[in-house]
Each structure stands twice: as C-alpha cells, then as structure tokens.
Amino acid sequence: MSNAMDSRATESNHAQTSAADSVDAAMMATARGGYKSEEEKKREKSYGAVPKKNRYGAREFRDFLSYLLLTILGIIWIMPIVWVFLESFNANPEPYQATFFPTKYSFDNYRLLFTRTDVFNFPRMFVNTLVIACFVCIISVFFVLSVAFCMSRLRFRFRKTFMNVVLILGMFPSIMSVVAVYFILKAMGLTSSGMTIFALILVYSAGAGAGFYVMKGYMDTIPISLDEAARLDGCSTWQVFTRIIIPICRPMIVYQAITAFLSPWLDFVLARTICRTQDTFTVALGLWSMLQKEYIQDWYARFAAGAVCVSIPIALLFMFMQHFYQESMSGATKG
C-alpha cells in the first residue's frame, strides 16, 4: 500500500515538474522570437500549449470603437438642439436657406415673438400653458401619492381587482378616449372659451391617479416597521402618510412632478380637440400654427425662438427639483 502511494506521489511530482518545464520552455521560446525545439514541441503536445497573452492594443481598439460610437450618437442627439437654438437668432425668418446654420444673427425673433400679438399672442399662450402645468403638477402628485399609498399600505376588498383593471386600461393608448372626453366636457359645458383652461386642468389631472404603479413600487420598498413604530407612538394613518412616507418618497415625487409638468407643454392632440380660439391656445398649438403655409414665411425663425422659450421653465423646474432629489438621496445614504 505504501509503495503504491509513493509511486503515485512520484508520478504527480513528475507531472508538475514537466508542466513547469513546459511553461518555462514556452516563455524562453517566446523570448527567442518564436523558435521552439523538438523537445519543447513534444512537451506542448503532451501538456498543452501555454495560453497566449492578448495582443497589444486589442482592448484599446475596442474602447476606441465604443467611444467613437458614443460620440456619433451624442452628435446626432445634440445637433437638433443646437440647430433650433441657432435658428432662433437667425436674421432671415424664411424656412428655405442655402446653408444649414444661419449666417446672420439677430434678437428680432424674440422681440417680435412677444410684441406681434396681433398675429399670434404667444405671451398669452405661454401663460395659459404655465398655469395649466402648475396646477396639473400639484394635483397629479397628490393623486398619485394618495392612490399609491392606499395600494401599498392599506388592505381592502377588490384591491387586487382594481390594480388589475388599471393595469389593463393602461395598455390602451390615451388617444382612444379623446373623442369621448370631448363630448363629456361638451355635455358639462366646459368647452366654451371661458372654461377651456379649467377643462384642460381637469382632463390632465383626472387620470393621473391611474399612473400609481411606479410610486407604489417605490413605497413597497419602505419597511412596514416604520409604519408600525409610528402607530405605536400614536400617529394616525394620515400622519404616517405625511410624516413618514412622503419624506422618504422625495425622489419619486421629483420624478412625478417633472412628468406631470411636462404633459401640458408637450400635448397637442387633446389641446387641439378642446381649444377653439387663440385666447385659449397652449404653446403646442401656437407653435403648430406658426408652421402653417400662410405664416411659415415670416414665423419660421420665431417658431424656433418659441421652442427655446418653452424649454426654459422645464429646465428651471428640473434644476430646482434636482436639488431636493440630491438631498433626499444623500440623506438615505447617510441613514
């Protein structure tokens, strides 16, 4: 028995020594410029060739291709933004020009955009959209927070049924309900000129609660032990909602506020269906009207100026909300 064990140990040591000699021989052959002796070839055939190192520059070449692709995609993404910004300062308001970028620049487009109210009352359109967006932002955030809290923390009959029905309804595009929404508003007398802004606020905000799934998913990650501890301290359900859940949900509140604020600025179909006179137009309708054939020759560059003006409140809201987002995330990290 001991002789067999000694024989196996000797064979194992011999195999390890041969493998090490093969590695050393392969490295020596590489240093000699690739020449290999017959003995070295036999060892490679018996124990396998030593894996070669990656060729120099292969990884750098792949990184170069990746950065090149990202650069091209970045240029494609930012080019329309740069063009709209430069076109807003174009001294020539006509749409057809010999060069892609303007050759002469002027501030007349911005000045005429806010002073030529006899053709397009852009300041009125801007104020209408801003008022609608502010109210929709506040109401939508409250609706989404309330519905998400009920679905996440409360238990009641038909809870899952309600969630499934909302999920199925969310699969259908909202444009399918535009005609029905218009006739409902017309039956309620909300399509007249004096009630159009209120009608838009109502429509944009009413369906906001159905988009609670993202907020509910975030609330589900909050430990239920926080709610139980607050209730032991005497907090009611409303106090748990306002003092525990809402402060923790700041990142999602920022997301919901920005999404709700963007809707009136970007929507065209619903506004086009409800708004009938220029006094009730939103900026989307105003910018679309500037590109009609009877106005495009004089208002093309002013259309670009209006597009730049639309981006200002959105950018300001994002920068303002980003401050609260960073504070909430840093607080969560420290905690």
N, C-alpha and C positions, 0 to 999 in steps of 0.2 A: 504493500500500500504506500509506504513512504517513498519507495523507488519510483512509483508512478507519479506521485505528486512532485517529486524532484524533476522528473522528466518533463512534466507539463510546465513547471516554472521555468525550466531552461529554455523550452521552446518559446514561451511568452517573452522572455528577455531577449531571445534572439530576434523575434519578430519586431519588438520595439526598437532594437538596435538597428535592424535593417531599414525600418521606416525612417528613423532619424538620419541614417546614412543616405537614404534616398532624397530626403528633403535637403540635406547639405549638398548633395551632388547636384540637385536641380538648381540650387542657388548659385553654386560655383559655375554651372553651365551657363546660367544667365549672365553672370559676371564676365564669362569668356566670350560673350557675344552670341550665344545660342548653340555652340558646338557641344555635342554630347557623345561620350564614349559608348562602346557596346555594352559595357557593364552597367552604365547608367541607364541605358535603354531597357536592359533586362529588368533592372530594379523598378523602373516606372511601369513596365508591363505587369510585374508581379504585385506591386503595392499601390498602383495607381499614380497618375501624374499629379503634381502639386498644382492646386488652383492658381491661375494667373491673376495678378492684380488688375484692377480696372485701368484701362488705358488713360493716360494723362489727358485731361480736357474733356472727357465724355460728360461728366457732371456739369462742368461749366457750360458746355454747349447746350445741354437740356435747360439749364437755368436761363441761358440767353434766349432760347426759343420761347420760354414761358414769359419772360419779361417783354419780349417783342410782341407776343400776342396780347398781353395785358395793355401795353402801350397803344396798340392799334385799336383795341376795344375802347380804351379811355378817350382816344381822339374822336372816334365815331360817336361816343356818348356826349362829349362836351362840345362838339362842333356846332350842333343846332343852337345850343345856349349862347355860344359866342356870337353866332350869326344874328340871332334875334337882338342881342344887346347892341351890337354894332349897327344893325339896321335901324334901331330906334333913334339913332343920331344921324341918319342919312339925310343929307340936304335935298336929295332928289326923291320925292314921295312916290314916284311911279314904280310899278312892280317889275317891269322888264328893263334890265340894265345889262351893260356889256361885261361887267365884272361881277365876281361872286360877292366880294366885300365892297362896301361903299368906298368911294374915293374922296368925297367931301362930307364933312360932318357939321351938324348944327343942332341947337337945342329947340328949334322951332317946332318939332314934332310934339314935344312935351308941352310946350306953351299952347299950341293950338288944340291939343287934346283936351285941355282943361278950360279953354276960353271959347272955342267954337261950339257952344252948347246949342246953337240953333239947328245944327245938323244932327249931332249925337251928344246928348247930355251925359258924357262919361262920368263927371263927378257924382251925378245923381245915381247912376248905375253902380258906381263904386260904393257909395254909402249904403244903397239898398243891400248889396251883397254882404258888406261888412256887418250890418245889423242882423241880417239873417244868419250869418255864420256864427256870430257871437251867441245868439240865443240858442241856436241848434247845438253848439258846442256844450253849453251849460246843461241844457235839458237832456241831451243824449248821454252825457257822462253820468248824470244822476240816474237815468233809466237803466243803463247798463249795469251800474254798480248795484242798484236795488235788485234787479232780476237775478244777477249772478250770485248775490248774497243769499237770496231765497233758495236758489237751486243748489248751492253748495253747502249751506249750513242748516237749512230747515228741512224737515221731512213731513210730507203731507200726501194725501191721496192724489193719484193721477200725476204725480211729479214726473215720473219717467215717461208717461204718455205725452205730457206736454213737451218734454225735451225732444222726444222722437218726432212729434208733429212739426216743431220748429225746425228741426234738422232737415226734414223732408221739404218743407216750404222754402228753406234756404237754398235748395238745389235749383230752384226755378229762377230765371233772371228777373230782376225787378221791373224791367221794361214791359213785361207782360201785363202788369197791373196799371199802366199809365192811363189807359182809356177808362178803366173802372174808377180810378182815383179822380179823374177829371169830372166824371158825371156825378160822383158822390159830392165833390166840392161844389159843383153847379147846383145840385139839389139843396145844398145848405146855404147857398147864396154867397159863397166865398170866392167866386171867380170875377167879381167886379173889381174895378180899378182900386178902390179903397181897401179891399180885403185881400189883395193878391199876396202881399208880403206876409200877412198872417197865415194865409193858406200854405205858402211855401215852408214857413217855420213849422206848421203843424205836420205837413207831409214828411219833411226831412227828419223830424224828431219822433214821430209816432212809431215808426218801425225800428227805431234804434235799439229798443229792448230785446229784439229778436237776435241781435248780434252779441249775445252774452257768453257764448261758448269759450272764447279766449280768456275773458275775465274770470269765468268760473274755473277754468283750468288752473289759473294762477292762484285763485283762492283755495283750491283744493290742496295746494302745496303748503298752506299755512297750517301749522299744528293745531288740532282741535283743543289741545290742552290750554292754549292761550284763552280760548273762549270759556272753558270751564273754570280757569283761575279767575277770570274777570267776573263770572257769575257768582263765584264764592265770595268775592269782595262786594257783592251787591249790585252789580251792573245789570241793567236790563238789556233786552235784545237790541234796542236802538243804540244804547251806549256801547255795546260790543261792536256794532256796525260802525259807529262814528269814531270811536276812540281806539279800537284795536285793528279792525280790518282795513279801513280807509288809509290810515298812515302807512301800513305795510304795502298797500297796493299802489303806491305812488308811481312806480314805473309803468304799470298798466294804465293808470289814469292819464299819464302823459301820452301814451300811445292812443288811447281812445279820444282824448281831446284833439289831438292833431288830425286824426282820421275824420272826426265829426266836423272839424273846422274846414277841412278841405272839400267836403261834399258840395256845399253851395257854390264854391268857386269853380268847381270842375263840371258840375252837372249842366247839361244842355237840354236833354230831351224833356224832362219834367218841367223845367222853366219855360221852354218853348211852348209846351202844351197849355200851361196855366196863364202865363203873362201875355197880355194882348196889346198893351200900349207901351210906349217907350219910357214913360214915367215909372213903370214897374219892372223894367228890364234889369236883369243881372248882368255882370260883366261878360259872362259867356255869350249871352245874346247880343250884347253890344259889340263885342269883338267879331262875332259872326256876321253881324250886319255890315261892318266896315269892309268886308271882303265881297260884298255883293257887287255886281257888274256896274251899277250906277255910281258906286262910291270908291271902288278899288283904286282908281287912278290917282285920287287925292288922299286917300286914307290908308294906303298900304303901309307906309312907314309909321304912321300914327298907330296902326294896329300893333306893330312891334313895340312901340312905346307903351301902349296899354298892357301888353303882355308882361313887360318888365314891371309895371306898376302893380299888377296882380300878384307878382311873386314877392313883393316887399312884405305885406302883412303875414304871409305864410312863413317867410324866412324869420321874421321877428318872433312869431309865436314859437317856432322851433327852437330858436336860441333861448327864449325865455323859459320854455318848458325843459330844455336840456339841463338847465341849472338845477331844477328840482329833481330831475332824473339822476343826475350825478350825486346829489346829496343823499337821496334815498338809497342808492346802490352802495355808496361808501358807508352809510350807517349800517346797512345789512351786513357788509363785510366785517366791520368792526365788531358787530354783535355776534 
